[in-house]
Amino acid sequence: MGGNFYTNVSYLNDVYKKEYEYWQEKMAGTVEKSCFFDGKKDAQGPESHMESIDYTLPGDYANRLVKISNHSDARLHVLLLAYTGILLMKHTGQTDIVLGTSIYRQQAEEEFINTILPIRITVTNEMSLIEVISQVKQIVSEAIEHQNYPIELILKNGNQDLDFLDVSVILENIQDPQYLAKASSNLVLVFDRKLEELSARIHYNASLYHKEMVEVLMENLLVLLENSINNPKTPLKELTILTKRDWEILTQINETAAHFPEKATIPSLFEECVRTYPNHTAVVFEKEQLSYEQLNQKANQLAHYLRERGVTTESIVALLMPPSIEMLIGILAIGKAGGAYLPIDPDLPAHRMEYMLKDSQAAHILTQTSQELVSHFSGEVMFVDDNKLLLYPDTNLEPVHDPNHLAYIIYTSGTTGNPKGVMIEHRNVVRLFFHENNRFDFTCHDTWVLFHSFGFDFSVWEIFGALLHGGKLVVLPHLQKRDYRQLVQRLREEKVTIWNQTPSSFYQFIEEELKTPNKGLCLRYVIFGGEALLPAKLAAWHDKYPETKLINMYGITETTVHTTYKEVTSQQIRENKKLIGVPFSTVQLYVCNRQGETVPIGVVGEMWIGGEGVARGYLNKPELTKERFQLRQIGDRMERLYCSGDLGRYLPNGEVEYIGRRDKQVKIRGFRIELDEVRSHLLTMETIQEAVVMAREIEEDTKILCAYVVMKEKKEDRFDPVEIRQYLQTRVADYMIPSFILQLESIPLTINGKVDDTQLRQMEFKQSGKHEFVQPNTDMEKKIAEVWSKVLRTDPIGIHSTIFDLGGTSFDVIKISKELTDQLGQEISVVTLFTYPTVSMLAKVLEAEVTVQKLQVDARLDSIEEGKRTRMQKLRLLKK
């Protein structure tokens, strides 16, 4: 048949009407790719290459399959398709399964109308093996009957392509693997029967699948065969694919139950520290410090006042203030009074603050007299620095709460456009620090740093890690957190021993600290959290400070800060593996498919977390709580588990490898961001018609947010990224504002109608808008613009744009500060960059400084010359 035959679609539809209608119906709707996800990034083109593994099924299994198929290759083919479909469902939880196969082998050498047969089946846990086999048998029979139609035409009409046939099954006795060439499957199982022996050659795309994963598949297939062949009518939910070794490892690794002080609360443990270490320094902020006894007395005075104003158990008190000693007094006082603190960072946009206050139904705000208040708040406003507090007793209050009462509420990003409040109880926090088999040895001699915002739950670990062990807590002001030169110096001066960091922040800290060859730090632990760690970046630090323990801890706000524990070793740094270790004591971690079934060792699934750290739920959101916090059968007991949305897998040594997210949630600099929340705020702008927000990786494990917008009016002067950022600044936290905002004529779509992420990622970062662009003119402006362009990865740079207008973040300010200092040979601090935020403003200041320095040097030189002349005159006089 000639090429014209293929292109004459109407002719095909007329001649093969029955075939056309069959495939139209069979492939209707959205067809999801069925694949054994291995955690590797999609790779096509030059990087894509196929490898193969030969495998022979043990004689007993092969013999039984051949006998069940009654020595019929067609029936054996149906069996193999059915088992592969069940295996896919067990691995992924997907129930709409599409497998690739081919037409049967033909004798005549000719060009076929079609050689590829998609086998679309439904596999659920309620079905039995017999039901699946019966369904596959019927569908294969129908597919062969209707094979004479180019399947790619059907897929094209339905906005699909052949790429979705990721897994294909062939029985070489009756099929030719070459018939599948167009399908481009990434995993092809080619079986071959010789009498009662059955072998397989598994071809796999090595860019997408690890060899170990393919071996796991065959192990799982054998377990499935063993459990199902003699139980063909048993529901699939009762049949496991886990090996005995899998069960042993998973059971052992989750035996994490540990005793902890079940009657203790945060205030009771703090007051115990006060009795034990009354004169120890509890907190330091700039030049102010308080002992444990002084801190407790001030917290008690405020707590008595709060109790008088109606704060008691389950009362939510919004705490609105910057980092300070008063902030800590407020946290402790709210707990002592019986309430739960709701941290509200003053840097948040007013719109977000107002939402949090309204959503939480907080009846009180505790703030400072110097703090600007939130409008539209109808509750009571109280001040932590009110002089009348001095009139209240400084004695401990009679406790009214128990470990199951609320301790705090922290808001995290939400998919609906608004954040959601996570409710954490006292017992969740207590067991975090005090339990049997504790891997940490924190003491009263440790010095901690409160580096993170108290609206980020890493702060819970920092605050109570210090104050519940009798240690010292150094509270850092905002600007000091952004200047790594000052930060390194402060850690040396305070002799800090426990340093908690997101990896992004620590990489920059390393860069600054390593400039000094001498070992000036006293760190016992550096504890990572908040985002994925790239161990290779720790090599130079580990060489300099091998005695400092590097601990990587994965965690989520909904499971109280930390969930797993991993000490980073030299080997892990060399191999650069993203391991997050083993479940923390009192925590259980299960890797499950979509239906909540535990998947085998080595298989990627969603991480479900149970144990004593699991939060009460989401504040005033019962439906979302029910969806994300579920009761699940684990062995012979029911457990309440949190569905994390994070993907991972257990390794044979029992450790967990972090893979990524299954949804549109990302982490930027440790902060959790729902991309749909940012998008929904963009769409509230009157000028924006459509928007897509995505995270783009600018270097390994370093991501930025990028927004693509379609304007309602397509004119260039209607698009202004600065205006869009300013709008977002009134609605979302600064870490949620995209670094780049690009204008598109339309959002690119794939052949199946979804947003084409690949095409968006390939677009260049390029700022544009209606503001007048003025290029750098002076030498200083050009030098500054060159540094900005390098750090911000954008060009050209106008002299009137700020770093943040160009998509920069506070981390970029730090990088620019260091780069400019190195390039220009003069100290350019972070404060200077915030004070003079444009190229033009900064250039004028630096040029003025250079002029002043030159004048000072000239004056010194003149002075030296004058001194020389005076000395010469004296010498001449002496000689005379």
C-alpha positions, 0 to 999 in steps of 0.5 A: 500500500502506498503513502497516499493510502495512509494519508487518505483518512476519509478513504480509510474511514469508509473502507474500515468503518467498523475498525475505525468506530471500534478504536474510537470507542476503545480509546475515548477519553483521556488515556493515562500513560501506564508505566513502572515509574522509577524516579529517573527524569524523562530523557529522550533523544541522544541520552535515551538508549535501550539495554536488556536483561535475559531472564528465565522463569523457574521451571515450576512457574513456567510449567504451571503457566504453560499448563494453564494456557493448555499449551496454546501460545495465544492463551499464554500471551493473554496470561502474560498481558493479564499478569503485567497489567496486575503488576502495573496496578500493584506498583502504581495503584492505577486502574486504567491500564494500557499495554502495548502489544502487536498483531500476530506474526504474518508469513507474507512480506508486505506493508501492513496497515497497522502492527500495534495494538493498544490493550486497554483494560481495567484492573482493580483490587476488587477483581480476581485473577480470573476476571482480569484474564477473562477481560484481557482475552476478550479485548485481545480478541477484539483488537485482533479482529479490528487490527486493520486500521492505523492506530496512530490516526485514532490517537491523533484524532483523540489528541494522543500519541504512541508515547503513552504505550510505555510498557509492551508485552510480546510472545515471540512464538506468535509475534514479531518484536519489530512490529512494535518499532513505532510504539517507542515503548520504554519497557518491552517484555519479550517472552519466548516459550520452548516446550514447557520452558519460558524465558524473557528478554526485557528491553528497557530504556536505561535513561528511565529505568535502573537495572535494579528496578527491572530485576525487582519487577521480575521478583514481584512477578514471581511472587504474584504468580506464586500467590495467584495461580492456586487462588485465581478467584481471590480478590487481588487486594488479598494478593501481595507482590512483596517478597518475604525479604520486603516484609522483613525490612519494612516491618523492622524499619517501622518498629519505631515505637518509643516511650516519651513523657506522655503527660508532659507539655511544652510549658511543664518541660520549660519550667523544669529547665527553669528549676534546673538552670535558673541562672543559665542564659536562655536567650540572646538578641543583639545586646540584650539577654535573659536568664531562664529565671528572667525569661520565665518571670516575664512569660508568667506575667504575660500569661497571667494577663492573657488568662485574665483576658480569657485565653485558655485551652484551645484558644488561638492567639495570633502572635504578630511581631518580628524576631525578638526576645518579646516574641519568645516571651509571647510564645511561652506565655500563650502556652502557659495560659493554655492557648495555642500560638499562631505565628504571623510574620510582619513581613507578610502581605496584609491580605494574607495576614487578614485571611489567616486571622479570619480563617483561624477565628483568632479572638486575640492578637499579641503584638508590640506597641511599635508594630503596625496593626492589621486592619479589619480585626475585630478581636482584642489586641494586646501588647507584650511590652505593655508596662501594666504587665509589671503589675502581674505576678511572675509565678508559674500558673496552674496548668489547665491544658494537657498533652492533647491540647493545641500548642501552635498553628502554622499556615502552609500553602494551599491549592485553593489560593489560600493557605491552610492552618496545620494544628499541632498538639503539645504531645507532637512536640514533646515526643520530638525531643524526648523519647527512648533511643534518641539519636541526639545528645542535646545538653544545657551547654549547647548554643542554638540559633533562631535563624528561621521565621517563626511561621516556618516550622523549622523554628519549632525545632530551634526554639524548643531544642534550646529552651527545653534542654537548658541551652542558649538560643541566639535570636538573629535580626532580619538583616544579619540572616541575609549577610553571611559574613556577619553570620559566620562572625556571629556563630564564632562569637557565640560559639554556636554548637547546633546550626539548623539550615535549609540546604540552599542557605547552608551552601552559601554559608559554606562559601563564606566560611571557607574563605577563612582557613582557620577553624573558628566554629564550634559546631557539633551538629549541622541539621538540614531540613526543608528541601532536598540535600545535595551531599556533593556540595558538602565535600569542602566543608566536611574536609575542614570540619570532619568532627561536625555531624551532618544530619539530613532530616526530611519532614513536613509541617503536618508531621511536626517538623522532622520525620526521618533521620540520616547522618551524612557520611563521606561515602554519601557525599562522594556518591551524591545520593539523596538519601533521607535515612530511616523513620525518626523514633515514634514515626512510621513511614510507608511507601504506597501506591495510589490505593494505599497499598504498600509497594515493594522495596525499590519501587517508587510510591507516595510516602504515608506517615504515621506515629506520634508526630501526625497533626490533628488536622487542618484548622476549620477544614474537615473535608481536607483533613479527612482527605489527607489524614486517613485511617489505614489498615497496617498489618493487624491494626488501624493507623492514622496516616498522613498522605504526604504527596512526596514520592520516595522508595525504600532501599534494600538497606532500609533507608529511604530515597527521596524522589520528588512530588506527585503533584504541583507542590514545590519547595523553594529555599525550604518553603512549601509552595502550591503552584496553583495557589500562586496561579489563582492569585495571578488570575485575579488580576484584571489584565491577565487572561491565563497563567501557568506557574512552574518551578524551573531548575537553574542548577542541580537542586536549585529551583526558582518560580517562573510564571507564564502569563497571557494578557487579555490585551495582547499589546506589549505595553499592557504587560508589566512584570513589575506591576504583577510582582507588586500585585502579588506582594499584596497577596502572597509571601515573598518566597511565593513571588515568581523570579521570572514572569514571561508573556506568551501569546498563548499557553503551549499545549501537548498533543493531548491538550495538556500544558506543554511543560517541556516547551515552557522549560526551554524558553529563555529567561527574558524580562520585558515590560512597559517601563523605559529601559535605560542601558548602563552608561558609566564604567561602574554601572556596566560592572554592576550590571554585569554582576547582576546579569550573571547572578540573575541569569537575565539580560539586558539589565536596565539601570532603573530596575531593582534586583527584585524587579528582575526576579531576584530573591534575598539569596540573590542579594547575598550572592550579588553582595559577595560577587561585587565585593570580590570584583570591585575590591571594596566591601558592599554589604547586603544592607547597602544593596537594600538601601540602594536597590537599582544599578543607577543608585548603587553606582552613584554611591560606589562612585562617590565612595571611590572618589572619597577614597581617592581623595583620602589616598591623595591627602595621605600621599600629600601628607607623606610628601610633606613629611619627607620634605620636612625631614629633609629640611631637618637633615640639612639643618643638622648637617649645617 
